[in-house]
Amino acid sequence: MRQIALSLSLAGLAFIMTAIWGGPLLRILHHFKIGKIIRVEEPDSHRVKMGTPTMGGVMFILPVLLLTGLLNAVALIGISAGGVGRSILLPLLVMVGFAILGAADDWEGIHGKRKGDGMRARTKFMFQVILAIGTAYVLKYMVDVPDMYFPGLFFEVELGWIYVPIAAFIIVAESNAVNFTDGLDGLAGLIAATAIAAFGGIALIQEQVYLARFCFILVGALFGFLWFNVHPAELIMGDTGSMALGSVLAVIALMTGQWPMLLVIGIIPLAEMLSVVIQIGYFKMTKGKRFFKMAPIHLHFELLGWSETQVVQRFWLIGLMAALIGIGLSQV
């Protein structure tokens, strides 16, 4: 109970820190004219978002780094008995690594040669794979996380060397899935916060105290970010935030060993990613026809007549119920 209270208190502190520095960050982004560029093919209702400050992921990433770093400072430098807190160094580094990659993509799309498009997909994917393989190797052979727990089995499932490519695939897939989810005011932040809170709860049940604290600090910071990101958004997280969130969500799930629950807890990012895959595949097979009105799937529902807030609220309700179900299944 004490750990639950501390974790929730840290979430509250992270929320306050993020909300306080949100205003100054907005002024900085406006000053340097770091504004979103709307693609021609997006729904007309998105035109009002043109010029809204992007790269807003910095708003929640910096407080998480500061608060988690201070909280685990002794363990991170190896003084604490057993060095339990050093395991948090990996998700922190992954979050920063993918944030830097996302920031490079955002910057290229705003002020670079590929204005409006961002980094080439092939280049971005290559860096994602490199980061993911390195992370998967560290998870398996240095942090020594459990390979996999599966509902109904009361023991760890050993995967051997194949764990590394599976974990790398999960990190890349989740990074892109949350990236696809980021398109409506508040959507990616709400979905990611709910999923991370769910895995934070699982970590508490497993008595992974440091991991649980990290999760709830990140959730609190995301709520602080959402203060500025809910409709009508004052800033957008951009790839800086969405790629960092997706990758760190995957790493958290892998560290609990309950990563199969991403199929349930992360149902919305999964649906967003699958909708893009289906759309592209169907378009190529039928030589120009579309399976959805537009992909990712949140745009499909917008074009069906749902308002932006309806899509966000309904998707979040699905994500919340899926998170509760996922936590339950993880304990079966």
N, C-alpha and C positions, 0 to 999 in steps of 0.2 A: 504493500500500500504506500509505503514511504517513497518508493521509486516512481510510482504512478504520479504522486503529488509533485515530486521534483520535476518529472518530465513535463507535466502540464504547466508548471510554473516557468520552466525554461521556454516553453512555447509562448507564454504570455510576454515574457521579456523580449523574445525575438520579434514578436509582433510590434511591441512599442518601439524598439530600436529601428525597425524597418519603416514604420509609419513616420517617425520623426525625421529620418533623413530622406524620405521620399520627395518632399518639396524641393530641397536643394538640388537633388538629382534631376528633377524635372527641368529646373532652370538651366542646369548644365547642358542637358540634351537639347533644349530649345536654342541655347546659345550657339552650339556647334551644328545646328540644323540637322540633327540625326532623326529624320522623320520617315515614316513608312511610305513606300511607293505601292500603289494599288495596281495590280495587273489588269489588263484590259478584259480578260475573260471572267473576272470575278463579278458577282451580282452587283447591280447598280446601287443597292443599298449600302455597299461598302465604300462608295465614293467619299462619304463624309469622313472616313478614317484617313484619307490622304494627308500626309504631313504630321500625323500623330507620332510623338516621339517613340522610337523603338529601341532595341537593345536594353529594354527595361529589366532583363534578367539580372543585371548588375545590382538592382535594388534589393533583391533577396539573397544573392550569392555572397556579397560582402558581409552582411550581418551574420550569416551562417558561419562563414570562415572565422570571423572575429570571436563570436560567442563559443563556438565549438573548440576553437584553438585555445582560448583562455580556460575553458572548462577541463580540457584534457592536456593542458600544457605540461604538467609533470609527467604524465604517462607517455606523452608523445616524445619526450626526450629520453625516455627509458629509465626513469628513476623509480617509478612505482613498482610495487611487487608484482611480478608476472607481466607487467607492461600491457595490461588488458586494454587500455585505451588506445594503444597504437594501431589497433585494427581499424580505427576511425580514419586514420591517415589515408587509407585507400579510397573510400568514397569521397573524401574531400578532394584528393588529387584528380579523381575521375571527373567530378563536378567541374573543377577548374579547367581541366584539359578540354572537355567537350564545350565548355562555355567559351574558351578562347577560339576554338574552331568555329563555333556558331557566331561569335563576334566578327571573325574574319569574313564569314559569309554575309552577315548583315552589312558590314562596312563596304564590301565589294558591291553589294546591291544598291547602296546609297550614293557612294562617292567614287566607286571604282570604275574600271573599264566596262564591266558588265552591269551597268546601272539598271536597276529594275529586275535583274535576273539573279544576281549574286554569284557565288562561286560555282564553277562547273560541277554538275552532279557527280561525275566520275572522280574528280579530285577530292571532293568532300567525302565520298564513300570510301576512297582509299585511306584517308586519314582516320575515318571512323573505324575501319577494320584494324588498322595498326594499333590504335589506342585500345580497342576491344580485346585483341589477342594478348597484348601485354597485360591488361587487367585480368583476363581469364587465367593466365599463367600464374600471376601473383596470388589470385584467389585459391588456386589448386595447390600450389607448391610452397607458398610462403605464409599465407594467412591460414591455410589448412581449414577451410570452411567445409561443412558437410556437403557431400555431393548432391544428394536429393532426398527429400522426404516426400512420400506420396500418401494421399488419404487412404486409410484402411490398412496401411502397412506400419507396424510399430517398430521399425528399424530403419537405419540409413541405407539407402540404395547406393551401392558403390558403382561408379561409372568408369573409373580408371582414366586413361589418357584422353578418352573421347569427351571428357568433361570440358576440356579447354575449347574445342571448336563449338560445342553446344553453348557454353557460357558466352563466348565471343559473339555468336549469332544472336543470343538473347539481348546483349548490350546494344548491338547495332540496330536490331529490330525495334527495341523499345525506344531508343533515341529518335529514330525516324517516326515511330508511331505517335509519340507525344508531339513531335514537330508537326505532323499532319493535323493533330488535334487543335493546335494553336491557330485559330482563324477567327474566332468570335470572342467578344469581350468577356473575359472571366472564365472561359471554358477550360483551357488547358490548366490554368492555376487551380481551379476547383477540383478537377478530375485528379490531377497529380497530388494535391494536398490530401484528398480522401484516400487514395491508394497508398501513399507514404504513411499516413496515420494508421492504416490497417496493418501494414508490415511493421510499424512501430509497436503496435499492440502484440503482434506475434513475437517480436523480439523481446518484449517484456515477459511474455509467457515463458519464453526460452531462457530467461534471465540473462540475456545479452544487454546488460544495462547501458553500456556506452553507445551501442548501436541504437537502442530505443531513444536515448537522449538526443542523439543526432537527428533521428527521424522527427521528433516533436519540435526541435529547434527549427528544422526546415519547414515544417507545417506552419509554425507561428510566423516565420518570415514570409511564407507564401500568403498568409492571411493579411499581413501588412502590405504586401504587394497588391493584393486584390482590392484593398481600400482605394487604390488608384486605377485599377484595371477593370473593375466591373462597369457595366454599361451606364453611361457612355464613357469609354475608357479615356483616361488622361495620358496613358502610355501603354505600349505593347511590349511583351517580353522578348519577342523576336527569337531567332535561332539561338541567340546568346543564352536565353533562359530555357527554351523548350528542349534543346539538345542536351543541356546540362541536367534537366529534370528527368528526361527519359533514361539517360545513361545511369544516373545515380539511383533511380527507382529500380532498375535492373540489378545493379550491384547490391542494393539493400536486400532484394528478394533472394539473390544468390547467396548472400551471407547468412540468411536464415535457413537455407536449404529448402525453403518452401516455394521455390521459383515456379513450379507448375501452377501455383495459385495465381500467377500473373494472367493466366487465361481467363480467370474469373474476376479477380480484383481489378485487373486492367482491361476489362471488357470494352470500354469505350475507345481507348487508344488502339486496341486490337481491331475493332470494327472500322475505325478510321483508316488504318493501314490496309486492311483487306479490301475496303471499298476502292482504294486507289489501284491496288493490284488487279481487282476484277475489272475496273473501268478500262485500264490500259490493255489488259488481255483481251477483253471483249471487243474493244475498238480495233485492235489488230486483226482479230479473227474474222470480224464482220466487215472489215475494210471501211471503217468510218462511222459505224453505229455506236450509240452510247447505252450502257446498261443503266447507269444513273443519270439524272439530269445534269449533275455535276459532282465531281469528287474533289476532296474527301466528303464523306456522307453528310456532314453537318450542312454543307452547301446544298445538297440534294433536298433536305427538309426545308431549308430557307426558300428554295424555288417552288416547293409544294405549297407555300403560303404561311409557314410558321414564322413568327417573328424571331428576331435574334435572341431575345430574352427567353422565349418559349423553348427554343432549341437548347440553350444553355441550361435552363432549369430542369428540363426533362432528361437531358443527358446526365446531369449531375445526380438526379434522383435514381437513375438506373445505376450509375457508378457507386452511389452510396449503398444501395441494396446489394450490389455485387460484392462490395467490400465486406459487408456484414456476413454474407454467405461464405465468402472466401476465408474469413477468420474462423468461422464455424467448421468448414471442411478441413482446415489445417489442423484441427484438434481431434479429428475423427480417428 
